[in-house]
Amino acid sequence: MSNLPILDPARDLGGKADKWGGRNLFSNDPALLNLPGGLRKRKATLIQIADMGRNRMVHVQMRFSNVVSAANLAAAFWNFDNVTGISKIRVTVRRTVDRQAGPVEEVFDLYPQDTLPIDVVLCRELTVEVEAMDLGSSGQGWIECAACLVANPGPRNLWHPYDVVNTQGFRATSAVGSVLMPANKDRYQFFITNLSTDADMLIGFASPTSDFALPPLPAWPSTNGAFVLPRGGFHVYESPPEKCFKGIVTCVWSGAGTGGALFMEGTVF
């Protein structure tokens, strides 16, 4: 018998937990199936997450192990490939994203040396079911599945179809017009602060031009400009979120004074 604890299939009926996990010893041997305690099965639910109240991003991972021997069914060595003692593993993932709609079901097979083809799923409820396919009488091995909530799965944001990029910088005052921020079709919002104590800052907006040519740059006091951030007081321009201008942002000061401007743009804040 194994000396490893058997985890409950992570049934969280209240949707209050932030991590779940389940482990089971699977076997294709009819003589070992469905013994008391449910250790040796062909099919089991390893993750079952109840309604969390809203959609959450859940990271799912799975690992495997062969048994030590026929006389010792303990896990031998955990790995992230498939177990060699079972010919094929069928994984069924069911998830809901809306109370008014039924679950979405995805079914895929894992063969030896395959890795789990899912990482982060967006769901309100989630169930992961594993079946050791009946392709022989000697295959047996451990399968463990774990899941946890994540705040952000990586550089690609799930709510907006673009990379999460936040760019910030500083531009010293100059009486010659220049590009403060190049065009960015994925721009969500941007901020500009005039730090100069003795020069006003003129901000201009310009659409991208062909062949990457520079647009008409602003010149003091008002040519090709949209508005002025006065000197002193650290005056700030904050663009509207999402519906902000996504073209070239230009600038010029009333003179080559001291200080400069802070600027930041992001695809998501």
Contacts in CASP RR format, 6 or more apart in sequence:
PFRMAT RR
TARGET T0000
AUTHOR 0000-0000-0000
METHOD contacts of the structure
MODEL  1
MSNLPILDPARDLGGKADKWGGRNLFSNDPALLNLPGGLRKRKATLIQIA
DMGRNRMVHVQMRFSNVVSAANLAAAFWNFDNVTGISKIRVTVRRTVDRQ
AGPVEEVFDLYPQDTLPIDVVLCRELTVEVEAMDLGSSGQGWIECAACLV
ANPGPRNLWHPYDVVNTQGFRATSAVGSVLMPANKDRYQFFITNLSTDAD
MLIGFASPTSDFALPPLPAWPSTNGAFVLPRGGFHVYESPPEKCFKGIVT
CVWSGAGTGGALFMEGTVF
1 73 0 8 1.000
1 74 0 8 1.000
2 25 0 8 1.000
2 39 0 8 1.000
2 73 0 8 1.000
2 74 0 8 1.000
2 75 0 8 1.000
2 142 0 8 1.000
3 74 0 8 1.000
4 23 0 8 1.000
4 74 0 8 1.000
4 75 0 8 1.000
4 142 0 8 1.000
5 23 0 8 1.000
6 23 0 8 1.000
6 24 0 8 1.000
6 37 0 8 1.000
6 38 0 8 1.000
6 39 0 8 1.000
7 21 0 8 1.000
7 22 0 8 1.000
7 23 0 8 1.000
7 144 0 8 1.000
8 22 0 8 1.000
9 21 0 8 1.000
9 22 0 8 1.000
9 44 0 8 1.000
9 45 0 8 1.000
9 46 0 8 1.000
9 47 0 8 1.000
9 48 0 8 1.000
10 17 0 8 1.000
10 20 0 8 1.000
10 21 0 8 1.000
10 22 0 8 1.000
10 46 0 8 1.000
10 47 0 8 1.000
10 48 0 8 1.000
10 49 0 8 1.000
10 147 0 8 1.000
11 48 0 8 1.000
11 50 0 8 1.000
12 20 0 8 1.000
12 48 0 8 1.000
12 49 0 8 1.000
12 50 0 8 1.000
13 50 0 8 1.000
14 50 0 8 1.000
14 51 0 8 1.000
15 49 0 8 1.000
15 50 0 8 1.000
15 51 0 8 1.000
15 52 0 8 1.000
15 53 0 8 1.000
17 49 0 8 1.000
18 148 0 8 1.000
18 149 0 8 1.000
19 146 0 8 1.000
19 147 0 8 1.000
19 148 0 8 1.000
19 149 0 8 1.000
20 47 0 8 1.000
20 48 0 8 1.000
20 49 0 8 1.000
20 146 0 8 1.000
20 147 0 8 1.000
20 148 0 8 1.000
21 46 0 8 1.000
21 47 0 8 1.000
21 144 0 8 1.000
21 145 0 8 1.000
21 146 0 8 1.000
21 147 0 8 1.000
22 46 0 8 1.000
22 47 0 8 1.000
22 144 0 8 1.000
22 145 0 8 1.000
22 146 0 8 1.000
23 46 0 8 1.000
23 142 0 8 1.000
23 143 0 8 1.000
23 144 0 8 1.000
23 145 0 8 1.000
24 38 0 8 1.000
24 39 0 8 1.000
24 41 0 8 1.000
24 44 0 8 1.000
24 46 0 8 1.000
24 130 0 8 1.000
24 142 0 8 1.000
24 143 0 8 1.000
24 144 0 8 1.000
25 39 0 8 1.000
25 40 0 8 1.000
25 41 0 8 1.000
25 67 0 8 1.000
25 73 0 8 1.000
25 140 0 8 1.000
25 141 0 8 1.000
25 142 0 8 1.000
26 40 0 8 1.000
26 41 0 8 1.000
26 42 0 8 1.000
26 44 0 8 1.000
26 86 0 8 1.000
26 89 0 8 1.000
26 130 0 8 1.000
26 132 0 8 1.000
26 140 0 8 1.000
26 141 0 8 1.000
26 142 0 8 1.000
26 143 0 8 1.000
27 33 0 8 1.000
27 40 0 8 1.000
27 41 0 8 1.000
27 42 0 8 1.000
27 132 0 8 1.000
27 139 0 8 1.000
27 140 0 8 1.000
27 141 0 8 1.000
28 42 0 8 1.000
28 86 0 8 1.000
28 87 0 8 1.000
28 132 0 8 1.000
28 133 0 8 1.000
28 134 0 8 1.000
28 135 0 8 1.000
28 136 0 8 1.000
28 137 0 8 1.000
28 138 0 8 1.000
28 139 0 8 1.000
28 140 0 8 1.000
29 40 0 8 1.000
29 137 0 8 1.000
29 138 0 8 1.000
29 139 0 8 1.000
29 140 0 8 1.000
30 137 0 8 1.000
32 40 0 8 1.000
32 140 0 8 1.000
33 40 0 8 1.000
33 41 0 8 1.000
33 42 0 8 1.000
34 40 0 8 1.000
34 41 0 8 1.000
40 73 0 8 1.000
40 140 0 8 1.000
41 132 0 8 1.000
42 131 0 8 1.000
42 132 0 8 1.000
42 133 0 8 1.000
42 134 0 8 1.000
43 129 0 8 1.000
43 130 0 8 1.000
43 131 0 8 1.000
43 132 0 8 1.000
44 129 0 8 1.000
44 130 0 8 1.000
45 127 0 8 1.000
45 128 0 8 1.000
45 129 0 8 1.000
45 130 0 8 1.000
46 128 0 8 1.000
46 129 0 8 1.000
46 130 0 8 1.000
46 143 0 8 1.000
46 144 0 8 1.000
46 145 0 8 1.000
47 60 0 8 1.000
47 126 0 8 1.000
47 127 0 8 1.000
47 128 0 8 1.000
47 145 0 8 1.000
47 146 0 8 1.000
47 147 0 8 1.000
48 126 0 8 1.000
48 127 0 8 1.000
48 128 0 8 1.000
49 58 0 8 1.000
49 123 0 8 1.000
49 125 0 8 1.000
49 126 0 8 1.000
49 127 0 8 1.000
49 147 0 8 1.000
50 125 0 8 1.000
51 96 0 8 1.000
51 99 0 8 1.000
51 124 0 8 1.000
51 125 0 8 1.000
52 124 0 8 1.000
52 125 0 8 1.000
53 124 0 8 1.000
54 124 0 8 1.000
55 97 0 8 1.000
55 122 0 8 1.000
55 123 0 8 1.000
55 124 0 8 1.000
56 122 0 8 1.000
56 123 0 8 1.000
56 124 0 8 1.000
56 149 0 8 1.000
57 120 0 8 1.000
57 121 0 8 1.000
57 122 0 8 1.000
57 149 0 8 1.000
57 150 0 8 1.000
57 151 0 8 1.000
57 152 0 8 1.000
57 153 0 8 1.000
57 158 0 8 1.000
58 120 0 8 1.000
58 121 0 8 1.000
58 122 0 8 1.000
58 123 0 8 1.000
58 126 0 8 1.000
58 147 0 8 1.000
58 148 0 8 1.000
58 149 0 8 1.000
58 150 0 8 1.000
59 119 0 8 1.000
59 120 0 8 1.000
59 147 0 8 1.000
59 148 0 8 1.000
59 149 0 8 1.000
59 150 0 8 1.000
59 153 0 8 1.000
60 93 0 8 1.000
60 116 0 8 1.000
60 118 0 8 1.000
60 119 0 8 1.000
60 120 0 8 1.000
60 121 0 8 1.000
60 126 0 8 1.000
60 128 0 8 1.000
60 145 0 8 1.000
60 146 0 8 1.000
60 147 0 8 1.000
61 80 0 8 1.000
61 116 0 8 1.000
61 119 0 8 1.000
61 145 0 8 1.000
61 146 0 8 1.000
61 147 0 8 1.000
62 80 0 8 1.000
62 91 0 8 1.000
62 116 0 8 1.000
62 130 0 8 1.000
62 143 0 8 1.000
62 144 0 8 1.000
62 145 0 8 1.000
62 146 0 8 1.000
63 78 0 8 1.000
63 79 0 8 1.000
63 80 0 8 1.000
63 143 0 8 1.000
63 144 0 8 1.000
64 78 0 8 1.000
64 79 0 8 1.000
64 80 0 8 1.000
64 81 0 8 1.000
64 82 0 8 1.000
64 83 0 8 1.000
64 141 0 8 1.000
64 142 0 8 1.000
64 143 0 8 1.000
64 144 0 8 1.000
65 75 0 8 1.000
65 76 0 8 1.000
65 77 0 8 1.000
65 78 0 8 1.000
65 79 0 8 1.000
65 83 0 8 1.000
65 141 0 8 1.000
65 142 0 8 1.000
65 144 0 8 1.000
66 75 0 8 1.000
66 76 0 8 1.000
66 77 0 8 1.000
66 83 0 8 1.000
66 84 0 8 1.000
66 85 0 8 1.000
66 141 0 8 1.000
66 142 0 8 1.000
67 73 0 8 1.000
67 74 0 8 1.000
67 75 0 8 1.000
67 76 0 8 1.000
67 140 0 8 1.000
67 141 0 8 1.000
67 142 0 8 1.000
68 74 0 8 1.000
68 75 0 8 1.000
68 76 0 8 1.000
73 140 0 8 1.000
75 141 0 8 1.000
75 142 0 8 1.000
78 142 0 8 1.000
78 144 0 8 1.000
80 115 0 8 1.000
80 116 0 8 1.000
81 112 0 8 1.000
81 113 0 8 1.000
81 114 0 8 1.000
81 115 0 8 1.000
82 89 0 8 1.000
82 110 0 8 1.000
82 111 0 8 1.000
82 112 0 8 1.000
82 113 0 8 1.000
82 114 0 8 1.000
83 89 0 8 1.000
83 112 0 8 1.000
83 141 0 8 1.000
83 142 0 8 1.000
83 143 0 8 1.000
84 112 0 8 1.000
85 138 0 8 1.000
85 139 0 8 1.000
85 140 0 8 1.000
85 141 0 8 1.000
86 132 0 8 1.000
86 133 0 8 1.000
86 135 0 8 1.000
86 139 0 8 1.000
86 140 0 8 1.000
86 141 0 8 1.000
87 111 0 8 1.000
87 112 0 8 1.000
87 133 0 8 1.000
87 135 0 8 1.000
87 136 0 8 1.000
87 139 0 8 1.000
88 109 0 8 1.000
88 110 0 8 1.000
88 111 0 8 1.000
88 132 0 8 1.000
88 133 0 8 1.000
88 135 0 8 1.000
89 109 0 8 1.000
89 110 0 8 1.000
89 130 0 8 1.000
89 131 0 8 1.000
89 132 0 8 1.000
89 133 0 8 1.000
89 143 0 8 1.000
90 107 0 8 1.000
90 108 0 8 1.000
90 109 0 8 1.000
90 110 0 8 1.000
90 130 0 8 1.000
90 131 0 8 1.000
90 133 0 8 1.000
91 107 0 8 1.000
91 108 0 8 1.000
91 109 0 8 1.000
91 110 0 8 1.000
91 116 0 8 1.000
91 128 0 8 1.000
91 129 0 8 1.000
91 130 0 8 1.000
91 131 0 8 1.000
92 105 0 8 1.000
92 106 0 8 1.000
92 107 0 8 1.000
92 127 0 8 1.000
92 128 0 8 1.000
92 129 0 8 1.000
92 130 0 8 1.000
92 131 0 8 1.000
93 105 0 8 1.000
93 106 0 8 1.000
93 107 0 8 1.000
93 118 0 8 1.000
93 121 0 8 1.000
93 126 0 8 1.000
93 127 0 8 1.000
93 128 0 8 1.000
93 129 0 8 1.000
94 103 0 8 1.000
94 104 0 8 1.000
94 105 0 8 1.000
94 106 0 8 1.000
94 125 0 8 1.000
94 126 0 8 1.000
94 127 0 8 1.000
94 129 0 8 1.000
95 103 0 8 1.000
95 104 0 8 1.000
95 121 0 8 1.000
95 122 0 8 1.000
95 123 0 8 1.000
95 124 0 8 1.000
95 125 0 8 1.000
95 126 0 8 1.000
95 127 0 8 1.000
96 102 0 8 1.000
96 103 0 8 1.000
96 104 0 8 1.000
96 123 0 8 1.000
96 124 0 8 1.000
96 125 0 8 1.000
97 104 0 8 1.000
97 122 0 8 1.000
97 123 0 8 1.000
97 124 0 8 1.000
98 124 0 8 1.000
99 124 0 8 1.000
103 125 0 8 1.000
103 127 0 8 1.000
106 118 0 8 1.000
108 117 0 8 1.000
109 133 0 8 1.000
110 116 0 8 1.000
119 153 0 8 1.000
120 150 0 8 1.000
120 153 0 8 1.000
122 158 0 8 1.000
126 147 0 8 1.000
128 145 0 8 1.000
128 147 0 8 1.000
130 143 0 8 1.000
130 145 0 8 1.000
132 139 0 8 1.000
132 140 0 8 1.000
132 141 0 8 1.000
132 143 0 8 1.000
152 164 0 8 1.000
154 164 0 8 1.000
155 163 0 8 1.000
155 164 0 8 1.000
156 162 0 8 1.000
156 163 0 8 1.000
156 164 0 8 1.000
157 163 0 8 1.000
157 164 0 8 1.000
157 267 0 8 1.000
157 268 0 8 1.000
159 268 0 8 1.000
160 186 0 8 1.000
160 188 0 8 1.000
160 267 0 8 1.000
160 268 0 8 1.000
162 186 0 8 1.000
162 267 0 8 1.000
163 186 0 8 1.000
163 267 0 8 1.000
164 267 0 8 1.000
164 268 0 8 1.000
165 186 0 8 1.000
165 266 0 8 1.000
165 267 0 8 1.000
166 264 0 8 1.000
166 265 0 8 1.000
166 266 0 8 1.000
166 267 0 8 1.000
166 268 0 8 1.000
166 269 0 8 1.000
167 181 0 8 1.000
167 264 0 8 1.000
167 265 0 8 1.000
167 266 0 8 1.000
168 262 0 8 1.000
168 263 0 8 1.000
168 264 0 8 1.000
168 265 0 8 1.000
169 262 0 8 1.000
169 263 0 8 1.000
169 264 0 8 1.000
170 260 0 8 1.000
170 261 0 8 1.000
170 262 0 8 1.000
170 263 0 8 1.000
171 178 0 8 1.000
171 180 0 8 1.000
171 251 0 8 1.000
171 260 0 8 1.000
171 261 0 8 1.000
171 263 0 8 1.000
172 259 0 8 1.000
172 260 0 8 1.000
173 196 0 8 1.000
173 199 0 8 1.000
173 201 0 8 1.000
173 253 0 8 1.000
173 255 0 8 1.000
173 256 0 8 1.000
173 257 0 8 1.000
173 258 0 8 1.000
173 259 0 8 1.000
173 260 0 8 1.000
173 261 0 8 1.000
174 252 0 8 1.000
174 253 0 8 1.000
174 255 0 8 1.000
174 256 0 8 1.000
175 220 0 8 1.000
175 252 0 8 1.000
175 253 0 8 1.000
175 254 0 8 1.000
175 255 0 8 1.000
175 256 0 8 1.000
176 217 0 8 1.000
176 252 0 8 1.000
177 217 0 8 1.000
177 218 0 8 1.000
177 219 0 8 1.000
177 250 0 8 1.000
177 251 0 8 1.000
177 252 0 8 1.000
178 217 0 8 1.000
178 250 0 8 1.000
178 251 0 8 1.000
178 252 0 8 1.000
179 214 0 8 1.000
179 217 0 8 1.000
179 248 0 8 1.000
179 249 0 8 1.000
179 250 0 8 1.000
180 192 0 8 1.000
180 203 0 8 1.000
180 249 0 8 1.000
180 250 0 8 1.000
180 251 0 8 1.000
180 261 0 8 1.000
180 263 0 8 1.000
181 190 0 8 1.000
181 248 0 8 1.000
181 249 0 8 1.000
181 263 0 8 1.000
181 265 0 8 1.000
182 247 0 8 1.000
182 248 0 8 1.000
183 207 0 8 1.000
183 208 0 8 1.000
183 246 0 8 1.000
183 247 0 8 1.000
183 248 0 8 1.000
184 246 0 8 1.000
184 247 0 8 1.000
184 265 0 8 1.000
184 267 0 8 1.000
185 246 0 8 1.000
186 246 0 8 1.000
186 267 0 8 1.000
187 244 0 8 1.000
187 245 0 8 1.000
187 246 0 8 1.000
187 247 0 8 1.000
187 265 0 8 1.000
187 266 0 8 1.000
187 267 0 8 1.000
188 241 0 8 1.000
188 242 0 8 1.000
188 244 0 8 1.000
188 266 0 8 1.000
188 267 0 8 1.000
188 268 0 8 1.000
188 269 0 8 1.000
189 238 0 8 1.000
189 239 0 8 1.000
189 240 0 8 1.000
189 241 0 8 1.000
189 242 0 8 1.000
189 244 0 8 1.000
189 265 0 8 1.000
189 266 0 8 1.000
189 269 0 8 1.000
190 239 0 8 1.000
190 244 0 8 1.000
190 249 0 8 1.000
190 263 0 8 1.000
190 264 0 8 1.000
190 265 0 8 1.000
190 266 0 8 1.000
191 236 0 8 1.000
191 237 0 8 1.000
191 238 0 8 1.000
191 239 0 8 1.000
191 262 0 8 1.000
191 263 0 8 1.000
191 264 0 8 1.000
191 265 0 8 1.000
192 201 0 8 1.000
192 203 0 8 1.000
192 229 0 8 1.000
192 236 0 8 1.000
192 237 0 8 1.000
192 249 0 8 1.000
192 251 0 8 1.000
192 261 0 8 1.000
192 262 0 8 1.000
192 263 0 8 1.000
193 229 0 8 1.000
193 234 0 8 1.000
193 235 0 8 1.000
193 236 0 8 1.000
193 237 0 8 1.000
193 261 0 8 1.000
193 262 0 8 1.000
193 263 0 8 1.000
194 200 0 8 1.000
194 201 0 8 1.000
194 229 0 8 1.000
194 230 0 8 1.000
194 231 0 8 1.000
194 232 0 8 1.000
194 234 0 8 1.000
194 235 0 8 1.000
194 260 0 8 1.000
194 261 0 8 1.000
195 234 0 8 1.000
195 259 0 8 1.000
195 260 0 8 1.000
195 261 0 8 1.000
195 262 0 8 1.000
196 231 0 8 1.000
196 232 0 8 1.000
196 253 0 8 1.000
196 257 0 8 1.000
196 258 0 8 1.000
196 259 0 8 1.000
196 260 0 8 1.000
196 261 0 8 1.000
197 231 0 8 1.000
197 232 0 8 1.000
197 258 0 8 1.000
197 259 0 8 1.000
198 231 0 8 1.000
198 257 0 8 1.000
198 258 0 8 1.000
199 231 0 8 1.000
199 253 0 8 1.000
199 254 0 8 1.000
199 255 0 8 1.000
199 256 0 8 1.000
199 257 0 8 1.000
199 258 0 8 1.000
199 259 0 8 1.000
199 260 0 8 1.000
200 228 0 8 1.000
200 229 0 8 1.000
200 230 0 8 1.000
200 231 0 8 1.000
200 253 0 8 1.000
200 254 0 8 1.000
201 228 0 8 1.000
201 229 0 8 1.000
201 231 0 8 1.000
201 251 0 8 1.000
201 252 0 8 1.000
201 253 0 8 1.000
201 254 0 8 1.000
201 260 0 8 1.000
201 261 0 8 1.000
202 218 0 8 1.000
202 220 0 8 1.000
202 221 0 8 1.000
202 222 0 8 1.000
202 225 0 8 1.000
202 227 0 8 1.000
202 228 0 8 1.000
202 251 0 8 1.000
202 252 0 8 1.000
202 253 0 8 1.000
202 254 0 8 1.000
203 218 0 8 1.000
203 225 0 8 1.000
203 226 0 8 1.000
203 227 0 8 1.000
203 228 0 8 1.000
203 229 0 8 1.000
203 237 0 8 1.000
203 249 0 8 1.000
203 250 0 8 1.000
203 251 0 8 1.000
204 218 0 8 1.000
204 224 0 8 1.000
204 225 0 8 1.000
204 226 0 8 1.000
204 227 0 8 1.000
204 249 0 8 1.000
204 250 0 8 1.000
204 251 0 8 1.000
205 225 0 8 1.000
205 226 0 8 1.000
205 245 0 8 1.000
205 247 0 8 1.000
205 248 0 8 1.000
205 249 0 8 1.000
205 250 0 8 1.000
206 215 0 8 1.000
206 216 0 8 1.000
206 224 0 8 1.000
206 247 0 8 1.000
206 248 0 8 1.000
206 249 0 8 1.000
206 250 0 8 1.000
207 215 0 8 1.000
207 247 0 8 1.000
207 248 0 8 1.000
208 215 0 8 1.000
208 247 0 8 1.000
208 248 0 8 1.000
209 215 0 8 1.000
215 248 0 8 1.000
215 250 0 8 1.000
216 224 0 8 1.000
217 224 0 8 1.000
217 250 0 8 1.000
217 252 0 8 1.000
218 224 0 8 1.000
218 225 0 8 1.000
218 250 0 8 1.000
218 251 0 8 1.000
218 252 0 8 1.000
219 252 0 8 1.000
220 252 0 8 1.000
220 253 0 8 1.000
220 254 0 8 1.000
220 255 0 8 1.000
221 254 0 8 1.000
224 250 0 8 1.000
225 250 0 8 1.000
227 237 0 8 1.000
229 235 0 8 1.000
229 236 0 8 1.000
229 237 0 8 1.000
229 261 0 8 1.000
231 254 0 8 1.000
239 245 0 8 1.000
241 269 0 8 1.000
249 263 0 8 1.000
251 261 0 8 1.000
253 260 0 8 1.000
END
